[in-house]
Amino acid sequence: MTTSEERTRVHAFRDDALGDHDAVGLARAIRRGEVGAAEAARDAAARVRAVEARLHAVQVHLDVPAHGFGSVGAFAGVPTFVKDNTDYQGLPTGHGSAAFAPRAARRHAPFTRQFLSTGVTVLGKTRLPEFGFSPTTEYEDAEPVRNPWHTGHSAGGSSGGSAALVAAGAVPIAHANDGGGSIRIPAAACGLVGLKPTRGRVVANAQGRRLPIDLVTDGVVSRSVRDSAAFLAAAEKHWRNPKLPPVGLVEGPAERRLRIGLLLDSPNGVRSDAATRAAVTETAQRLERLGHSVAPVEVALDPRFTQDFLAYWGLLSFLIGATGRTFGADFDRRRMDGLSRGLREAYLRDWRRTPDVVRRLKRTREAYAAAFRGLDLVLSPVLAHTTPPIGHLNPAVPYATLIERILAYVAFTPVNNVVGTPSISVPATGTTADGLPVGVMFSGRPGAERTLLELAFELEADQPFRRLQDV
């Protein structure tokens, strides 16, 4: 490794209680008494401090956990973080915004309770872009969250803080949520596993249930497939949606061979770049070598899908601006960042289209279902191009240029949020010329998390994911 590479890569892996354990491995070591939960929390806090000056991933850091150490659950004693758009009792919830001064939450959000039921020890909250609107975790007047694989590049968004900490080895697993790709995008950027569950798989937040389409689903980012699988199984023990088939604990690949559709370019006409196409094509070849059937597929979305999704995000920004005092009495929508303001202003210019936008978006499920006839899963890029440098998607970029760049980047993930279907990002085998990870994405029908995890297990076993500490 050259001196330049050493300066641009950041990780906290060391010979301490955490070692290079994933969450499942660390929980097992704690259960066996090989390490203590307090020791694991202390060492994780030290790791966070060691990388935070370069990554800027943490919004609130607690050296002493707010509510003790988990003693039961699949992840009992495993240190972690909650994303700062989700209430954790006693900690402020800032949503990544400078438009208000956050106040301490009076109670846990419903998902926080589900997350804590797995036994994790919360050490604080991670940063996100304002209200989760951006695919990068950057700000107009604050340090960006940086990618531990290359600090000159984005860690993705909106769960960029969580992804940066997990990839850097500060904690083995962290909370994330996804309203347009916000689990899968940072997972792809940081070389992690990121599963967006089916809508309704985990407990929903109250705000989402009041919207015409609830885009956001909570989950985690992790360094191993088994961590994401263990999280989902443990979450089901707290609450399971009776309208969905149970997932249970997935522990490895299945024997069944799958019929997989291949999508190299996005349905809205955005062509993926060379490095991304190579990663997806190589994954398709691996799948065929493993005995799966892979063939090109078309997803015939309404040509207006991209603009409709953008209009819906504009609606969300408008609603935040209109009801902002629920965040704090000092809320001032004029202090929202350039992306949030631009989305809101674009929406207000054409707000009368809202009923048609919502109606067309809801019909997307018909095109999605049609694409899956005769298929089990679809393989595609996570993003149309590889992780951009810091500044490319900064909210200070003029809105017209910024939104053009975002649409040229986030061209695959939003469909799953609109339809409510599960989707997983896993690392491809190669990296970019700068040594950055590239993610590939598998999408399924509603309730197909087990199939997604089984295939991810198979790819991980066939060729273990590259680890930052080994580069």
Secondary structure as a PSIPRED ss2 file (coil, helix, strand):
# PSIPRED VFORMAT (PSIPRED V4.0)

   1 M C   1.000  0.000  0.000
   2 T C   1.000  0.000  0.000
   3 T H   0.000  1.000  0.000
   4 S H   0.000  1.000  0.000
   5 E H   0.000  1.000  0.000
   6 E H   0.000  1.000  0.000
   7 R H   0.000  1.000  0.000
   8 T H   0.000  1.000  0.000
   9 R C   1.000  0.000  0.000
  10 V C   1.000  0.000  0.000
  11 H C   1.000  0.000  0.000
  12 A C   1.000  0.000  0.000
  13 F C   1.000  0.000  0.000
  14 R C   1.000  0.000  0.000
  15 D C   1.000  0.000  0.000
  16 D C   1.000  0.000  0.000
  17 A C   1.000  0.000  0.000
  18 L C   1.000  0.000  0.000
  19 G C   1.000  0.000  0.000
  20 D C   1.000  0.000  0.000
  21 H C   1.000  0.000  0.000
  22 D C   1.000  0.000  0.000
  23 A H   0.000  1.000  0.000
  24 V H   0.000  1.000  0.000
  25 G H   0.000  1.000  0.000
  26 L H   0.000  1.000  0.000
  27 A H   0.000  1.000  0.000
  28 R H   0.000  1.000  0.000
  29 A H   0.000  1.000  0.000
  30 I H   0.000  1.000  0.000
  31 R H   0.000  1.000  0.000
  32 R C   1.000  0.000  0.000
  33 G C   1.000  0.000  0.000
  34 E C   1.000  0.000  0.000
  35 V C   1.000  0.000  0.000
  36 G C   1.000  0.000  0.000
  37 A H   0.000  1.000  0.000
  38 A H   0.000  1.000  0.000
  39 E H   0.000  1.000  0.000
  40 A H   0.000  1.000  0.000
  41 A H   0.000  1.000  0.000
  42 R H   0.000  1.000  0.000
  43 D H   0.000  1.000  0.000
  44 A H   0.000  1.000  0.000
  45 A H   0.000  1.000  0.000
  46 A H   0.000  1.000  0.000
  47 R H   0.000  1.000  0.000
  48 V H   0.000  1.000  0.000
  49 R H   0.000  1.000  0.000
  50 A H   0.000  1.000  0.000
  51 V H   0.000  1.000  0.000
  52 E H   0.000  1.000  0.000
  53 A H   0.000  1.000  0.000
  54 R H   0.000  1.000  0.000
  55 L H   0.000  1.000  0.000
  56 H C   1.000  0.000  0.000
  57 A C   1.000  0.000  0.000
  58 V E   0.000  0.000  1.000
  59 Q E   0.000  0.000  1.000
  60 V E   0.000  0.000  1.000
  61 H E   0.000  0.000  1.000
  62 L C   1.000  0.000  0.000
  63 D C   1.000  0.000  0.000
  64 V C   1.000  0.000  0.000
  65 P C   1.000  0.000  0.000
  66 A C   1.000  0.000  0.000
  67 H C   1.000  0.000  0.000
  68 G C   1.000  0.000  0.000
  69 F C   1.000  0.000  0.000
  70 G C   1.000  0.000  0.000
  71 S C   1.000  0.000  0.000
  72 V C   1.000  0.000  0.000
  73 G C   1.000  0.000  0.000
  74 A C   1.000  0.000  0.000
  75 F C   1.000  0.000  0.000
  76 A C   1.000  0.000  0.000
  77 G C   1.000  0.000  0.000
  78 V C   1.000  0.000  0.000
  79 P E   0.000  0.000  1.000
  80 T E   0.000  0.000  1.000
  81 F E   0.000  0.000  1.000
  82 V E   0.000  0.000  1.000
  83 K E   0.000  0.000  1.000
  84 D C   1.000  0.000  0.000
  85 N C   1.000  0.000  0.000
  86 T C   1.000  0.000  0.000
  87 D C   1.000  0.000  0.000
  88 Y C   1.000  0.000  0.000
  89 Q E   0.000  0.000  1.000
  90 G C   1.000  0.000  0.000
  91 L C   1.000  0.000  0.000
  92 P E   0.000  0.000  1.000
  93 T C   1.000  0.000  0.000
  94 G C   1.000  0.000  0.000
  95 H C   1.000  0.000  0.000
  96 G C   1.000  0.000  0.000
  97 S C   1.000  0.000  0.000
  98 A C   1.000  0.000  0.000
  99 A C   1.000  0.000  0.000
 100 F C   1.000  0.000  0.000
 101 A C   1.000  0.000  0.000
 102 P C   1.000  0.000  0.000
 103 R C   1.000  0.000  0.000
 104 A E   0.000  0.000  1.000
 105 A E   0.000  0.000  1.000
 106 R C   1.000  0.000  0.000
 107 R C   1.000  0.000  0.000
 108 H C   1.000  0.000  0.000
 109 A C   1.000  0.000  0.000
 110 P H   0.000  1.000  0.000
 111 F H   0.000  1.000  0.000
 112 T H   0.000  1.000  0.000
 113 R H   0.000  1.000  0.000
 114 Q H   0.000  1.000  0.000
 115 F H   0.000  1.000  0.000
 116 L H   0.000  1.000  0.000
 117 S C   1.000  0.000  0.000
 118 T C   1.000  0.000  0.000
 119 G C   1.000  0.000  0.000
 120 V C   1.000  0.000  0.000
 121 T E   0.000  0.000  1.000
 122 V E   0.000  0.000  1.000
 123 L E   0.000  0.000  1.000
 124 G E   0.000  0.000  1.000
 125 K E   0.000  0.000  1.000
 126 T E   0.000  0.000  1.000
 127 R C   1.000  0.000  0.000
 128 L C   1.000  0.000  0.000
 129 P C   1.000  0.000  0.000
 130 E H   0.000  1.000  0.000
 131 F H   0.000  1.000  0.000
 132 G H   0.000  1.000  0.000
 133 F C   1.000  0.000  0.000
 134 S C   1.000  0.000  0.000
 135 P C   1.000  0.000  0.000
 136 T C   1.000  0.000  0.000
 137 T C   1.000  0.000  0.000
 138 E C   1.000  0.000  0.000
 139 Y C   1.000  0.000  0.000
 140 E C   1.000  0.000  0.000
 141 D C   1.000  0.000  0.000
 142 A C   1.000  0.000  0.000
 143 E C   1.000  0.000  0.000
 144 P C   1.000  0.000  0.000
 145 V C   1.000  0.000  0.000
 146 R E   0.000  0.000  1.000
 147 N E   0.000  0.000  1.000
 148 P C   1.000  0.000  0.000
 149 W C   1.000  0.000  0.000
 150 H E   0.000  0.000  1.000
 151 T E   0.000  0.000  1.000
 152 G E   0.000  0.000  1.000
 153 H E   0.000  0.000  1.000
 154 S E   0.000  0.000  1.000
 155 A C   1.000  0.000  0.000
 156 G C   1.000  0.000  0.000
 157 G C   1.000  0.000  0.000
 158 S C   1.000  0.000  0.000
 159 S C   1.000  0.000  0.000
 160 G H   0.000  1.000  0.000
 161 G H   0.000  1.000  0.000
 162 S H   0.000  1.000  0.000
 163 A H   0.000  1.000  0.000
 164 A H   0.000  1.000  0.000
 165 L H   0.000  1.000  0.000
 166 V H   0.000  1.000  0.000
 167 A H   0.000  1.000  0.000
 168 A C   1.000  0.000  0.000
 169 G C   1.000  0.000  0.000
 170 A C   1.000  0.000  0.000
 171 V C   1.000  0.000  0.000
 172 P C   1.000  0.000  0.000
 173 I E   0.000  0.000  1.000
 174 A E   0.000  0.000  1.000
 175 H E   0.000  0.000  1.000
 176 A E   0.000  0.000  1.000
 177 N E   0.000  0.000  1.000
 178 D E   0.000  0.000  1.000
 179 G C   1.000  0.000  0.000
 180 G C   1.000  0.000  0.000
 181 G C   1.000  0.000  0.000
 182 S C   1.000  0.000  0.000
 183 I C   1.000  0.000  0.000
 184 R H   0.000  1.000  0.000
 185 I H   0.000  1.000  0.000
 186 P H   0.000  1.000  0.000
 187 A H   0.000  1.000  0.000
 188 A H   0.000  1.000  0.000
 189 A H   0.000  1.000  0.000
 190 C H   0.000  1.000  0.000
 191 G C   1.000  0.000  0.000
 192 L C   1.000  0.000  0.000
 193 V E   0.000  0.000  1.000
 194 G E   0.000  0.000  1.000
 195 L E   0.000  0.000  1.000
 196 K E   0.000  0.000  1.000
 197 P C   1.000  0.000  0.000
 198 T C   1.000  0.000  0.000
 199 R C   1.000  0.000  0.000
 200 G C   1.000  0.000  0.000
 201 R C   1.000  0.000  0.000
 202 V C   1.000  0.000  0.000
 203 V C   1.000  0.000  0.000
 204 A C   1.000  0.000  0.000
 205 N C   1.000  0.000  0.000
 206 A H   0.000  1.000  0.000
 207 Q H   0.000  1.000  0.000
 208 G H   0.000  1.000  0.000
 209 R H   0.000  1.000  0.000
 210 R C   1.000  0.000  0.000
 211 L C   1.000  0.000  0.000
 212 P C   1.000  0.000  0.000
 213 I C   1.000  0.000  0.000
 214 D C   1.000  0.000  0.000
 215 L C   1.000  0.000  0.000
 216 V C   1.000  0.000  0.000
 217 T E   0.000  0.000  1.000
 218 D E   0.000  0.000  1.000
 219 G E   0.000  0.000  1.000
 220 V E   0.000  0.000  1.000
 221 V E   0.000  0.000  1.000
 222 S E   0.000  0.000  1.000
 223 R C   1.000  0.000  0.000
 224 S C   1.000  0.000  0.000
 225 V H   0.000  1.000  0.000
 226 R H   0.000  1.000  0.000
 227 D H   0.000  1.000  0.000
 228 S H   0.000  1.000  0.000
 229 A H   0.000  1.000  0.000
 230 A H   0.000  1.000  0.000
 231 F H   0.000  1.000  0.000
 232 L H   0.000  1.000  0.000
 233 A H   0.000  1.000  0.000
 234 A H   0.000  1.000  0.000
 235 A H   0.000  1.000  0.000
 236 E H   0.000  1.000  0.000
 237 K H   0.000  1.000  0.000
 238 H H   0.000  1.000  0.000
 239 W C   1.000  0.000  0.000
 240 R C   1.000  0.000  0.000
 241 N C   1.000  0.000  0.000
 242 P C   1.000  0.000  0.000
 243 K C   1.000  0.000  0.000
 244 L C   1.000  0.000  0.000
 245 P C   1.000  0.000  0.000
 246 P C   1.000  0.000  0.000
 247 V C   1.000  0.000  0.000
 248 G C   1.000  0.000  0.000
 249 L C   1.000  0.000  0.000
 250 V C   1.000  0.000  0.000
 251 E C   1.000  0.000  0.000
 252 G C   1.000  0.000  0.000
 253 P C   1.000  0.000  0.000
 254 A C   1.000  0.000  0.000
 255 E C   1.000  0.000  0.000
 256 R C   1.000  0.000  0.000
 257 R C   1.000  0.000  0.000
 258 L C   1.000  0.000  0.000
 259 R E   0.000  0.000  1.000
 260 I E   0.000  0.000  1.000
 261 G E   0.000  0.000  1.000
 262 L E   0.000  0.000  1.000
 263 L C   1.000  0.000  0.000
 264 L C   1.000  0.000  0.000
 265 D C   1.000  0.000  0.000
 266 S C   1.000  0.000  0.000
 267 P C   1.000  0.000  0.000
 268 N C   1.000  0.000  0.000
 269 G C   1.000  0.000  0.000
 270 V C   1.000  0.000  0.000
 271 R C   1.000  0.000  0.000
 272 S C   1.000  0.000  0.000
 273 D C   1.000  0.000  0.000
 274 A H   0.000  1.000  0.000
 275 A H   0.000  1.000  0.000
 276 T H   0.000  1.000  0.000
 277 R H   0.000  1.000  0.000
 278 A H   0.000  1.000  0.000
 279 A H   0.000  1.000  0.000
 280 V H   0.000  1.000  0.000
 281 T H   0.000  1.000  0.000
 282 E H   0.000  1.000  0.000
 283 T H   0.000  1.000  0.000
 284 A H   0.000  1.000  0.000
 285 Q H   0.000  1.000  0.000
 286 R H   0.000  1.000  0.000
 287 L H   0.000  1.000  0.000
 288 E H   0.000  1.000  0.000
 289 R H   0.000  1.000  0.000
 290 L C   1.000  0.000  0.000
 291 G C   1.000  0.000  0.000
 292 H C   1.000  0.000  0.000
 293 S E   0.000  0.000  1.000
 294 V E   0.000  0.000  1.000
 295 A E   0.000  0.000  1.000
 296 P E   0.000  0.000  1.000
 297 V C   1.000  0.000  0.000
 298 E C   1.000  0.000  0.000
 299 V C   1.000  0.000  0.000
 300 A C   1.000  0.000  0.000
 301 L C   1.000  0.000  0.000
 302 D C   1.000  0.000  0.000
 303 P C   1.000  0.000  0.000
 304 R C   1.000  0.000  0.000
 305 F H   0.000  1.000  0.000
 306 T H   0.000  1.000  0.000
 307 Q H   0.000  1.000  0.000
 308 D H   0.000  1.000  0.000
 309 F H   0.000  1.000  0.000
 310 L H   0.000  1.000  0.000
 311 A H   0.000  1.000  0.000
 312 Y H   0.000  1.000  0.000
 313 W H   0.000  1.000  0.000
 314 G H   0.000  1.000  0.000
 315 L H   0.000  1.000  0.000
 316 L H   0.000  1.000  0.000
 317 S H   0.000  1.000  0.000
 318 F H   0.000  1.000  0.000
 319 L H   0.000  1.000  0.000
 320 I H   0.000  1.000  0.000
 321 G H   0.000  1.000  0.000
 322 A H   0.000  1.000  0.000
 323 T C   1.000  0.000  0.000
 324 G H   0.000  1.000  0.000
 325 R H   0.000  1.000  0.000
 326 T H   0.000  1.000  0.000
 327 F C   1.000  0.000  0.000
 328 G C   1.000  0.000  0.000
 329 A C   1.000  0.000  0.000
 330 D C   1.000  0.000  0.000
 331 F C   1.000  0.000  0.000
 332 D C   1.000  0.000  0.000
 333 R H   0.000  1.000  0.000
 334 R H   0.000  1.000  0.000
 335 R H   0.000  1.000  0.000
 336 M C   1.000  0.000  0.000
 337 D C   1.000  0.000  0.000
 338 G H   0.000  1.000  0.000
 339 L H   0.000  1.000  0.000
 340 S H   0.000  1.000  0.000
 341 R H   0.000  1.000  0.000
 342 G H   0.000  1.000  0.000
 343 L H   0.000  1.000  0.000
 344 R H   0.000  1.000  0.000
 345 E H   0.000  1.000  0.000
 346 A H   0.000  1.000  0.000
 347 Y H   0.000  1.000  0.000
 348 L H   0.000  1.000  0.000
 349 R H   0.000  1.000  0.000
 350 D C   1.000  0.000  0.000
 351 W H   0.000  1.000  0.000
 352 R H   0.000  1.000  0.000
 353 R H   0.000  1.000  0.000
 354 T H   0.000  1.000  0.000
 355 P H   0.000  1.000  0.000
 356 D H   0.000  1.000  0.000
 357 V H   0.000  1.000  0.000
 358 V H   0.000  1.000  0.000
 359 R H   0.000  1.000  0.000
 360 R H   0.000  1.000  0.000
 361 L H   0.000  1.000  0.000
 362 K H   0.000  1.000  0.000
 363 R H   0.000  1.000  0.000
 364 T H   0.000  1.000  0.000
 365 R H   0.000  1.000  0.000
 366 E H   0.000  1.000  0.000
 367 A H   0.000  1.000  0.000
 368 Y H   0.000  1.000  0.000
 369 A H   0.000  1.000  0.000
 370 A H   0.000  1.000  0.000
 371 A H   0.000  1.000  0.000
 372 F C   1.000  0.000  0.000
 373 R C   1.000  0.000  0.000
 374 G C   1.000  0.000  0.000
 375 L C   1.000  0.000  0.000
 376 D C   1.000  0.000  0.000
 377 L E   0.000  0.000  1.000
 378 V E   0.000  0.000  1.000
 379 L E   0.000  0.000  1.000
 380 S E   0.000  0.000  1.000
 381 P E   0.000  0.000  1.000
 382 V C   1.000  0.000  0.000
 383 L C   1.000  0.000  0.000
 384 A C   1.000  0.000  0.000
 385 H C   1.000  0.000  0.000
 386 T C   1.000  0.000  0.000
 387 T C   1.000  0.000  0.000
 388 P C   1.000  0.000  0.000
 389 P E   0.000  0.000  1.000
 390 I C   1.000  0.000  0.000
 391 G C   1.000  0.000  0.000
 392 H C   1.000  0.000  0.000
 393 L C   1.000  0.000  0.000
 394 N C   1.000  0.000  0.000
 395 P C   1.000  0.000  0.000
 396 A C   1.000  0.000  0.000
 397 V C   1.000  0.000  0.000
 398 P C   1.000  0.000  0.000
 399 Y H   0.000  1.000  0.000
 400 A H   0.000  1.000  0.000
 401 T H   0.000  1.000  0.000
 402 L H   0.000  1.000  0.000
 403 I H   0.000  1.000  0.000
 404 E H   0.000  1.000  0.000
 405 R H   0.000  1.000  0.000
 406 I H   0.000  1.000  0.000
 407 L H   0.000  1.000  0.000
 408 A H   0.000  1.000  0.000
 409 Y H   0.000  1.000  0.000
 410 V C   1.000  0.000  0.000
 411 A C   1.000  0.000  0.000
 412 F C   1.000  0.000  0.000
 413 T C   1.000  0.000  0.000
 414 P H   0.000  1.000  0.000
 415 V H   0.000  1.000  0.000
 416 N H   0.000  1.000  0.000
 417 N H   0.000  1.000  0.000
 418 V H   0.000  1.000  0.000
 419 V H   0.000  1.000  0.000
 420 G C   1.000  0.000  0.000
 421 T C   1.000  0.000  0.000
 422 P C   1.000  0.000  0.000
 423 S E   0.000  0.000  1.000
 424 I E   0.000  0.000  1.000
 425 S E   0.000  0.000  1.000
 426 V E   0.000  0.000  1.000
 427 P E   0.000  0.000  1.000
 428 A E   0.000  0.000  1.000
 429 T E   0.000  0.000  1.000
 430 G E   0.000  0.000  1.000
 431 T E   0.000  0.000  1.000
 432 T C   1.000  0.000  0.000
 433 A C   1.000  0.000  0.000
 434 D C   1.000  0.000  0.000
 435 G C   1.000  0.000  0.000
 436 L C   1.000  0.000  0.000
 437 P E   0.000  0.000  1.000
 438 V E   0.000  0.000  1.000
 439 G E   0.000  0.000  1.000
 440 V E   0.000  0.000  1.000
 441 M E   0.000  0.000  1.000
 442 F E   0.000  0.000  1.000
 443 S E   0.000  0.000  1.000
 444 G E   0.000  0.000  1.000
 445 R C   1.000  0.000  0.000
 446 P C   1.000  0.000  0.000
 447 G C   1.000  0.000  0.000
 448 A C   1.000  0.000  0.000
 449 E H   0.000  1.000  0.000
 450 R H   0.000  1.000  0.000
 451 T H   0.000  1.000  0.000
 452 L H   0.000  1.000  0.000
 453 L H   0.000  1.000  0.000
 454 E H   0.000  1.000  0.000
 455 L H   0.000  1.000  0.000
 456 A H   0.000  1.000  0.000
 457 F H   0.000  1.000  0.000
 458 E H   0.000  1.000  0.000
 459 L H   0.000  1.000  0.000
 460 E H   0.000  1.000  0.000
 461 A H   0.000  1.000  0.000
 462 D H   0.000  1.000  0.000
 463 Q C   1.000  0.000  0.000
 464 P C   1.000  0.000  0.000
 465 F C   1.000  0.000  0.000
 466 R C   1.000  0.000  0.000
 467 R C   1.000  0.000  0.000
 468 L H   0.000  1.000  0.000
 469 Q H   0.000  1.000  0.000
 470 D H   0.000  1.000  0.000
 471 V C   1.000  0.000  0.000
